[in-house]
């Protein structure tokens, strides 16, 4: 008896990806790429913001150290130096020039009268606007009797710092007009705790750090300089 052998096909479990599954996978991949790209852009902007903020604050601190060293000698060598020998000056903005602030002083060095100043002024360079802190000198008519405001000030003899006016600084300037603020007042002070306090002129310099420009409730950099050679009446 002939046996009839039937060839029965063997069924195997075969798996594949449908078109819907492929599209869903593609969407998830694209979303992952977009999230990664967004994080990269955010991190890049964060790093750039930190770099800019650090440069801003470092330049301010360096400028304050320089100003403090320079202005400490105000009134030195001048007999009875008083409030006429160190003044703070504000010049409001006009149609052609932005507002500026300055602190001016004089002293005698080796018998020669020296007249110096520090000024915060707005400038334009390569079509960009900046606030610039610069050192001034008056050589031609510097003396101990003429009012400091009446001298012909030459400058800048040295640029101490320059800050580009971005949106944050522009908002600050709309209210305060300058980046740095200078004030001169009368106070009982000394140059250190080891010296006896007396009545002298006190120079106060204030300038906002990056946190202050961003609106955070953090005090600005404030430097008080006791001018021990100046005795206001």
Secondary structure by P-SEA (a helix, b strand, c coil): cbbbbbbbbbbcbbbbbcaaaaaaaaaaaaaaaaaaaaaaaaaaaaaaaaaaaaaaaaaaaaaaaaaaaaacccccccccccccccbbbbbbbcccccccccccbbbbcccbbbbcbbbbbbbccccbbbbbbbbbbbccccccccccccccccccccccccccccaaaaaaaacccccbbbbbbbbbccccccccccbbbbbbbbbbccccccccccccbbbbbbccccccc
